[in-house]
Amino acid sequence: MRTSAGHGGIARHGNRKALCTHAPSMRRLVLILAAIAGLVVAAPALARSPGDPIRVVWSEGDLAGMTAIHGPEGGEPIGFVEYHQTRTADRLSCARIARFRDGSSDEDSAEAKIGDTLEAISGRSIIRDKDGSAIVDMRIDVAGGRVQATWGPADARQEYDQAVALPPGTYWGPLVFLVLKNFAANAEGSSVVFRTVAPTPKPMVLDMELSRAGDAPLDRAGVRIAATTYRLQPTIHWMVDPIVRLIAPRAIFWMLPGDPPALARFAGPRNYGRQPIVIE
């Protein structure tokens, strides 16, 4: 078929004129759609909320250990912390027991599902006085959405038993160290926020912020070791909620670089009683 070229070299016979005339518009549409697709692909993932489970980048297995507890001024140990962790398939069981020379103790245990993420299932926190009597006994059932607790002296015992909506990303006791260990994979800016249940001594559900505070080397046996400090504190200021005053003192962790990073030192309150301790 013969055609004749007119202005701009556009073919003037049959459907070829229509196709060639609209080609620039079609190309622009394709470019716009491609740009939109690129923006969608490049868009960052939604920020995690405090109740979202953290990502786990380091493998966990069976382990146990013991570390000395000191007062803020150092000197002779005032107690020892025992840590036990076992893993069976995707179930992680861990317990941390701090025993003090005066006979008192603090105990935290937790069950969690572990894989690509860490999802809390259940646990318990017990605080005992120097006579071995439980002055706080709190049970946390994340899967069942319930918190139960008793506290106070035997002649004035108080009880708490309530349904509480607890997300999988609820962490306490030994689970907090796993948040710290996987900090880099979960931090938004310089912090990670997570949900917790704390005895004050009454159970309290609140959000805690773990933030990177900066480099602070440690001196060990005449050798200076590189370390990074992290601070843990409630996201609610005590002036907003006076109850938070009970747990407001900051806890500080010193972490050593490595694969995985290791805890070198902890300084902060023992529990809601606010007795300052140092663990290293």
C-alpha positions in Angstrom: 0.0 0.0 0.0 1.3 3.4 -1.0 1.4 6.2 1.5 2.3 9.9 1.3 4.2 11.8 3.9 2.8 15.1 5.1 3.9 17.6 7.8 6.2 16.0 10.4 6.4 12.8 8.3 3.2 11.4 9.8 1.6 8.7 7.6 -1.8 9.7 6.5 -3.5 6.4 5.4 -5.3 3.8 7.5 -4.7 3.2 11.2 -1.0 4.0 10.9 -1.7 7.7 11.3 -3.5 7.2 14.6 -0.8 4.9 16.0 2.0 7.2 15.1 0.2 10.3 16.3 -0.5 8.8 19.8 3.0 7.2 20.2 4.5 10.2 22.2 1.5 10.2 24.6 1.8 6.4 25.1 5.5 6.8 25.8 4.8 9.5 28.4 2.2 7.3 30.0 4.6 4.3 30.2 7.3 6.5 31.7 4.9 7.9 34.3 3.7 4.4 35.3 7.3 3.2 35.5 8.2 6.1 37.8 5.2 5.4 40.0 6.2 1.7 40.2 9.7 2.8 41.1 8.4 4.9 44.0 6.4 2.1 45.3 9.3 -0.3 45.2 11.6 2.3 46.8 9.2 3.2 49.5 10.5 2.2 53.0 8.7 -0.5 55.0 6.2 0.7 57.6 7.7 1.5 60.9 7.3 -1.1 63.6 5.1 -0.4 66.5 6.1 -1.2 70.1 4.1 -4.4 70.0 5.6 -5.8 66.8 8.0 -8.7 67.4 11.6 -7.9 66.8 13.6 -9.4 64.0 16.2 -12.0 65.1 19.5 -12.1 63.3 21.6 -14.2 65.7 21.0 -17.8 66.3 20.1 -18.9 69.8 20.8 -22.2 71.5 21.4 -23.8 74.9 23.6 -21.9 77.2 24.2 -21.1 80.9 26.4 -18.8 83.0 26.9 -16.9 86.2 28.0 -13.3 86.7 28.8 -11.3 89.9 26.6 -8.5 91.1 28.3 -5.4 92.7 27.1 -2.3 94.5 27.5 1.0 92.7 30.8 1.6 94.4 32.3 -1.8 93.4 34.1 -3.8 96.0 33.1 -7.3 97.0 30.2 -8.9 95.1 26.8 -8.6 96.9 25.3 -11.4 94.9 25.4 -13.5 91.7 23.2 -13.8 88.6 22.5 -17.2 87.1 21.3 -17.4 83.5 19.9 -20.5 81.8 18.6 -20.8 78.2 17.4 -23.8 76.3 15.9 -24.2 72.8 13.8 -27.0 71.4 12.8 -26.5 67.7 11.3 -23.0 67.6 10.6 -22.7 71.4 13.0 -20.8 73.6 13.0 -21.0 77.4 15.1 -18.7 79.4 15.5 -17.8 83.1 17.5 -15.2 85.0 17.9 -15.5 88.8 19.7 -12.9 90.9 20.6 -14.1 94.3 21.9 -11.7 97.0 24.1 -12.3 100.0 21.3 -11.2 102.4 19.1 -14.1 101.1 16.8 -12.1 98.9 16.4 -12.8 95.2 14.8 -11.6 91.9 13.7 -14.2 89.3 12.5 -13.7 85.8 11.5 -16.5 83.3 10.1 -16.4 79.8 8.9 -18.8 77.1 9.0 -17.5 73.5 8.7 -18.6 69.9 11.8 -17.9 68.0 12.6 -17.9 64.3 12.9 -14.9 62.0 11.2 -13.0 64.9 10.9 -13.3 68.7 7.3 -13.7 69.9 6.7 -13.9 73.6 4.4 -16.6 74.9 4.4 -16.5 78.7 6.6 -15.9 81.8 6.9 -15.1 85.4 8.6 -12.6 87.7 9.2 -13.4 91.4 10.8 -11.1 94.0 11.7 -12.7 97.3 12.8 -11.0 100.6 15.7 -12.1 102.7 13.6 -14.8 104.4 12.8 -16.3 101.0 9.1 -15.2 101.0 7.7 -14.0 97.7 6.8 -10.3 98.1 5.9 -10.1 94.4 4.7 -13.0 92.2 3.6 -12.0 88.7 2.5 -14.4 85.8 2.4 -13.1 82.3 0.3 -14.9 79.7 0.9 -13.2 76.3 -0.8 -15.9 74.3 -3.8 -16.0 76.5 -3.9 -12.2 77.1 -3.8 -12.3 80.9 -1.7 -11.0 83.8 -2.0 -12.3 87.3 -0.1 -11.2 90.4 0.1 -11.1 94.1 2.2 -8.7 96.2 2.7 -7.3 99.6 3.2 -8.8 103.1 1.2 -11.9 104.1 -1.1 -10.0 106.3 -1.9 -7.4 103.6 -1.7 -9.4 100.4 -3.0 -7.8 97.2 -4.1 -9.6 94.1 -4.4 -8.7 90.4 -6.1 -10.9 87.7 -7.0 -9.1 84.5 -7.4 -9.7 80.8 -4.8 -7.6 79.1 -4.2 -7.3 75.3 -0.5 -8.2 75.1 1.1 -8.2 71.6 3.8 -10.8 70.6 6.4 -8.1 70.9 6.1 -7.9 74.7 9.4 -8.5 76.4 10.6 -8.6 80.0 13.5 -10.0 82.0 15.9 -12.2 79.9 14.0 -11.3 76.7 15.2 -7.7 77.0 18.7 -8.8 76.4 17.6 -10.4 73.1 16.2 -7.1 72.1 19.6 -5.5 72.9 21.5 -8.2 71.1 19.4 -7.7 67.9 19.3 -3.9 68.3 21.0 -3.0 65.0 18.4 -5.0 63.0 15.4 -3.3 64.6 16.5 0.2 65.4 14.6 3.2 63.9 17.1 6.0 64.1 19.0 5.3 67.3 16.3 3.5 69.3 14.0 0.5 69.6 10.7 0.7 71.5 9.0 -2.4 72.9 6.1 -3.3 75.2 6.7 -4.7 78.7 4.9 -5.7 81.9 6.7 -4.6 85.0 5.9 -5.1 88.7 5.7 -1.7 90.5 4.8 -3.8 92.6 1.4 -3.9 90.9 1.7 -5.0 87.3 2.0 -2.2 84.8 2.0 -2.4 81.0 4.1 0.3 79.4 6.5 0.9 76.5 10.2 1.0 77.0 12.8 2.7 74.8 16.2 1.2 74.3 18.5 3.8 72.8 22.1 4.0 71.7 23.9 6.5 73.9 27.4 6.4 72.4 30.9 4.8 72.7 32.3 4.4 76.3 35.3 2.1 76.5 35.8 -0.1 79.6 39.0 -0.8 81.4 39.6 -4.4 82.2 42.9 -5.7 83.8 44.8 -2.7 82.5 43.4 -3.0 79.0 41.0 -0.6 77.5 38.2 -2.3 75.6 35.9 -0.7 73.0 32.2 -0.7 74.1 29.0 1.0 73.2 26.4 2.1 75.8 22.6 1.8 75.5 20.0 3.3 77.8 16.7 1.8 78.8 13.9 3.9 80.1 10.1 4.3 79.9 8.7 6.3 77.1 6.3 8.0 79.5 7.9 10.7 81.7 7.3 10.4 85.4 5.8 13.9 85.4 3.0 12.6 83.1 2.4 9.4 85.1 3.7 9.5 88.7 3.7 5.7 88.9 6.5 5.6 86.4 8.7 7.3 89.0 9.1 3.8 90.5 10.9 2.5 87.5 12.1 5.8 86.0 15.9 5.5 86.9 17.7 4.7 83.7 19.4 1.4 83.2 22.7 1.4 81.1 24.1 -1.5 79.2 27.7 -1.7 77.8 28.0 -3.9 74.7 31.1 -5.2 73.2 31.3 -5.3 69.3 31.3 -8.8 67.7 29.3 -11.4 65.9 27.1 -11.5 67.9 27.6 -8.5 70.2 28.2 -9.3 73.9 27.0 -7.7 77.2 30.0 -6.5 79.2 28.3 -4.5 81.9 24.9 -3.4 83.3 24.3 -0.5 85.7 20.8 0.3 87.0 18.0 -0.4 89.5 17.7 -3.9 90.8 13.9 -3.7 90.6 11.0 -1.4 91.6 12.8 -1.0 94.9 15.4 1.0 93.0 18.4 -0.5 94.8 21.3 0.4 92.4 23.5 -2.5 91.2 26.3 -3.2 88.7 26.6 -6.5 86.9 29.8 -7.3 84.9 
